[in-house]
């Protein structure tokens, strides 16, 4: 991941906007503090959230600072082929609404992994939850460090203090308000960063002679508006096939098995509202990515085709040096909004999974007061963990890249287990555990592979193509499903519990 280039000082009005945002969103989140301390209220908002708010919260939770900064860079350096992934995202959402959501709404569930416990047993229940806790914590720690670069420059603090500031402010309203505060602050924050993006689009058009009409004409001639790429090549990340197949499996994993998203879907009033929230969020994602790519295309024309600039630097460079006073502060506040949405969502989902999947199994007879206290302790604990992981991400780009890759590696095994439980009534807990281990090994191999594998002290060499990351979840989930199915047949029906 490239570093983000921002100036060492902001104008006073820009700094004021950033500070007002940080204070205002924290106070808004704190306003959701309630006397009802039940787990259902704290982690699912008593299932009273309207579908449209959940939809916007889903989009905010899957949009990070890196998304806002990097997606324009993709269009600046290349074309619009990234938009193909949205087709996979839409298909994946349809499959989640058909396969997984009906199972989640059959009982009073608080986490996605309770379904695995009901279907297979406690061992696999806790294995899947533990895998989620690890991958979500590492990935979110990286995101927190990325945004610390922005806030350290905006306020003039170092990275460590900046990470502490954003963690402390987000912890305040997440700790007190629980899921209602998380979702409703997500709604406000998403509106802010979409508004900031629209301001950037308008100002970019105003700075170019001929406006967006001239940008469109030049981009068309240069082939910068190409969306579809139908090459049959597993080494390319953004082909039509990788986007539709890989993107759909990635979305099935992230929105169907990741507690970060499932918790939002479980906060809906009923199955119909949950499906409506999930499907409509796909349309919002399409609009959002189109905006980000539009900015990248405009920046290509603005800076000139011959300008050499690191793609991830180009949008922050425009914000800082080209936007008028006030607008720059608004857009930086918008970037912070995306970051705080990510962090609050992660802390709440990590806390809920730890509480339901581990603490309640350890102390099933605990009372409401003890559970409420434990939930808040876990909220503080996971905020501290993310703070530490963010500091560790400061070690260099390699650590950041490894952290961002872990999600795709682990998602394949998670999704494979959920598909086993949903589609294969003969699968057993032991068989699914073997399949999960095999899927993880396969994805780790794909992640760590090199172009040449050496055998027998280098005498024999096998040349293999390096598989693009967009295929990881698809291949990992298929491997998990096939191995888990075979192991279940070979080892017999040691445990089979199917809920029709």
N, C-alpha and C positions, 0 to 999 in steps of 0.2 A: 504494500500500500504506500503510495506516495504521500509525503508530508503535505500539509495544507499551508499555503502561503498567504499570510495575512499581515497587515502592517503592525508596527510596534505601538502605535497610538491610534485612538479613535477620537473623533471630534466630540466635544462636550455633549452636544445634543444626542449623538449616537450612543454615547455611554449612558446618558440618562434614560434613553429608551430601553436599553438592555437591562439596566437596574430596575426600572419600573416593571418590566416584564417579569423578572425573577421574583420580585417581591409580590406582585399582583397574583401570579399563578399559584404561588405558595399559599397566600391568604384565601384564594378561591378554593383550593383543595381542602384547606382546613375547615371551611364552612360546612363540609359534609360529615363532620363528626356527629355521631349519634349515640344515644344511650343503649340501643340494642347491640349487644356484644356477641350474638350468636355467630357460629361459623358461617351459616348460610347468609347472614347479613354482611359479614366482614369480607367474605371471599366471593359471594355471588350476588350481592346487593338485593337479596331476597327475591331474585328473579323478577324485578320490576322495571328493568331498563328497556326503553323502546328500541325497536329494531334498528332505526336509523342512527341512533347514537352508538349502538354496538358496531354497526357497519363502519362508521367513521373511526371508532376506536381501534378496530381491526387494522384499518389502513395506517393509522398513526403508529400502531405497535410494530408494524413490519417496515416502517420507513425510518431509517437511521440518518445520522449526519452524513455518513459515508454515501448513502443513496443520493442525497441532495447534492453533494459535491461531485460524486463520481459519475453518475449517469449523464449529466451534461458533457463530461469529459469523453464519454464513449462516442457521442454524436460529433463532438469536436474533432476527435482523432479518426473516426470511421464513418459509420452511417447509422441508420435506424434499425439495424437487424436485432438489436436488443429487444425491440417491441414485440418480436415474435414470442418471447417468453410469456407475454400476457395471455396469449392464446392457451398456452399450457396452464397458466394460473386459473383461467376461467373454467377449463375442462376439469382441472383438479378440484375446484370448488363444487362443481356439479356432483362429482363422484363422492366427495365427503358428505354432501347433503343427503345422498341416497344410501351410502353404505354405513357411515359412522353415526351421524346425528340421531337417527331413530334409536340406536342402542343407548346413547347418552341420556335420552329423555325418558327411558323406561323406569328409572328409579330416582331416588334422591341422591344423585352423585355430585361430588365436589371436585373430583379430578378425573382426567382421562384414564388414568391407570387403574382405577377401581373396576373398570370394565374388564381389564386383563385379569384382575384378581377373581372376579366372578366367573369368568370363562375358563381360566386355567388353574389358578391357585396362588397362594401368597408368595411363593418364591419368585415367580415371573412378574407378579405385581410389583414387587420391590425392585427387581432388576430393571424393569422398564422405567420406573420412577427415578431410580438412581442415575440411569443413563441420561435422562432428561435434565436432572439437576446439574450434572457435570457439563454437558454441552451448552446449556443455557447460561450457566455462570461464566464459563470461559468466553463465550461469544459476547456476552454483555459487558464483561470487563474490558474487552477490546474497544467496544463502542464508547464506553465512558472515557477511556483514555483519548480516543479520537476527538471527542468534543471538548476535552480539557484544553486542547490546543487553541480552540476558538475562544473559550471563556478566559483563558490566561491572557490573551492579547486584548480582549475586549475590556477587561477590568484591570489588567496590569499585574496579575498575580502569577506565581510559578505554577508548574503543572500539578505538583502535590497539593497545594492549597486550592487550586481550581477544581481538582477532582473532589476534594473535601467539601467545597461549597456546593457543587451540584448534587452530591450524594446527600448532604445534610438537608438541603431544601426539599429534595424529592422525598426523603425519608419522612419529613414532618407531615406532609399531607397523606402519604401512603399509610403511615403508622396510625394516624388518627381517623382518616376517612375510609380506609379499606377500598374495596372494589368500586363503590359509587364515586369516590374521589378520583380514582384512577381513570374510569371511563369518561366522566364529565370533563376532567382536565384534558384528557386526550382529545375530546371534541373541540375544545377551545384552542388547543395547541395545533391541531391539524388545520383549523381555519386560519390560524396565524401563518403557518409556513406555506400554505397554498396562496394566501394573500401576498406574502412576501415574494413568492415565485412569480405571481402575476405582475407585481410591480416591476420585477426584473425584466419580464417579457416586454412590457410597455416601454420601459426606459431604453432597453436594447434597440427596439424598433425606432425610437426617437433619435438615437445617436447615429443611425446608419442613413446615409443619403438614399432616398427612395424607399426607406422603411422596409417592412416585412415583404413587400412585393419584390423588391430588389434582392433580398436575402433568398427568397424562394426560387427566383430565377437562377441565381448563381449556384445555389445548392443543387438544383435539378441538373444543371449542366455538369457539375462535378460528381454526380452520382451519390451525393450525400444523403438523399432521401430514400435510398433503397431499404425496403423493409424485409422482403422475403429472400432467403438464400437456401436453395434446395440441394446443396451438395450432400452426398452420402459419405460423410467423413466423421468418424467418432473422435478425431483429434481437434475438431473445431467446436467451440462452445456455443456459437450462435448460428446454427443451421436450423432450418424449419423443423426437422425431425427431432433434433436435440431439444428444441424449444417446446414443441408440443408434447412429446413423450416425457422428456426429462423434466420439463416445467410442471406438467400435471402431477407426476409422482412427487416432485419436491413440494408442491402445494398440498397434496394429500398428506404428506408427512408433517409439514409445518402447521397446517390448519386442522388436521384430523388427529394428530398424535401428540402435538406439543401443547403442554398445559398453558403456555402463554396465550395461545389462541383459543383453545378449547374452553378455558375458564370464561372468556368473553361470551362464547356461544352458549354456555350453560347459564349465563346471566339473563338470557332472554325469557320472556314470559311463557313461551311454549315452543314446540318444535317448528311450527309455521314461522314464527318470528325469527327463530334462530336461522332457519334456511334463508329467509328473506335478507337478513343481515349479512350472511356469508356471501350470497350470490350478488347482492348489490355492491358489496365491497370490491368485487372484481371489476365492475364498471368504473368505480372511483379510481382504482389502481390504473386502469387504462388511461383515464383522463390525466392522472398525475404524471405517469411516465411520459406521456405525450408532451406535457409541459416541459419536463426536464430535458427531453431530447430536443425540443424546439429551441431551448436556450443554448444548448450545445451547438446546434446548427447556426444560430445567429452569431455566436462567438467566433465560429470559424470564419464567417464573412467579416466580422468586425475587426478581428486582429490580422486578417489576411492569410491566404493559403500558404505563403512562404514562411510565416512566423513559426519558430520552433518553441513550443511551450509544453511543459509536462501537463497532460490532460487534466489531472486532478487539481492543478493549480489555476486553471483558466477561469472557472466561475468565481472562486474567491478573489482572484486578481481583479476581475471586473467589478465585483461588489465594492472592494476597497478603493480602487483608483478611479472608477468611472461613475459610481452612483453619487448623487448629491447628498449632502448632510441630511440626516433623518431617514432617508431610504436605506442607507447602509446599516444603520442601527436596527431598522425594522427587519431586514433580511437576516442579520446575525441573530437577532432575537428569535426569528423563525427557525434557524438552524438549532438553537438551544431548545426550542419547543419540541422538535423532533427527538432530540436526545433525552429530554426529561420524560417524554412519553414512553420511550424504550425502557428507561430505567425503572420507572414506576410499575410498568407492566411486568418487567422481569422480577422485581422484588416481590410483588404480590403473588405471582405464579409460583415462584420458588418457595415462598412461605406456605402457600396452600398445599403444595405437593408434599413438603416436609411434614406439615401438620397432619394431613389426612392419611398419607401413605406410610408414614413412619411413627409419628408421635402417638396417634390414636391406636395404632396396633400395639404399641408398647404400654399405653395407659388407656385401655378402652373404657374404664369406669370413671374417668375424670369428669368433673362437673363443668358447667358452663363457665364459671368464673375462672377456673384453672385453664380451660381451653382458650378463653379470651386472652388471658395473660401470656400463655405460651405462644399464641399467634403473633402477638406483638413482639415478644422476645425474638422469635424467628425472623420477623421483619427487620429488626435491628441487626441480627446476625448476618443475614444475607446481604444487607447493605454494606456491612463491614467487609464481607468476603469480596464483593464486587469492587470495593475501594482498593483492597489489596491487589486483586487481579489487574485492576487498571494501572496501578503503580508498576507491577511486574511487566506490563505491556510496554512500559517506557524503555525496555531494554534494547529495542531495535526493531527494524522492519520485519526481520525473519519471524520473531515471536508473534507479531501482529498477523502476518500471513498464515501462520500455523493455526492461530486462534480462530480466524475466520473460516478456515477449511474444515474444522472439526464438525460443524453442524451437518454439512453434506455427508460426511463419513458416517456419523451416528444415525442420521435420519433413515438410511436404508434399512438398517436392522430393526428400528422401531416400527416403521411402516410394515415391514414384512411380518412382524409378530401380530400386528393388528389385522392384517389381511388373513393370516392363518386363522385367527379367532373368528373372523367374520365369514370367510368363504369356505373353510375346510372343517366340517363337523367332526372329522376323524382325528384331527390334530390333538396332541396331548401336551401337557405342561413340559415334560422332559424333552419331547421332540421339538417344541417351540424354543426352548432354551438352547438346544444344540443348533437349531437354525439361526437363532439370534447371534450366537457366537460365530458361526460360519459367515453370516452376513457382515459382521464387523471386520472379520479377518479379510474378507474379499474387498471391502471398501478401503481398509487400511493399505492393502496391497496396491489398489488402483491409485490411491493418494501418494504412496511412496515410490511408485514404479519409476524406473528409468528407461531410457530408450533401448538399452542393451542389458540383458540379464546374462550373468556369467555362470557357467556350470563346470564342474570338474577342474577347478583351479584355473579357469579361463580358457581351457582347451576348446570347449564347445560354447558357442554364443547364439542366443536366440533373440532376434530383433522383433520387438513388439511396438505397436503404435502407442503413444501416450494418450490415454483416454481423457477427454475433457471433463471438467467437473460437473457439467450439466447432466452427465450420464450416471453419476455416482449413486444417486438415490434409486433410480430405476434398476440398475444392476444389483445393488445391495439388497433391495426388497425382494427381487425375483430370486436371488440366491438364498435369502433367508426362508422364503416361502417353500422353495423346492426342497432344500435340505431339511427343513422342519417337517414337511409332509412325509418325506422318505423316512426320517428318523422315527416319526410317530407310528408308521406302519411296521417298521422293523422291531421297535421296542414294545409294541402293544399298547393297549388302552389303559395305561396306568392311571390316568385321570382324564375324564372327558365329561365336560359339563357344558351343554349347549342350551342357550336361551332362545327359543324361537320367537 
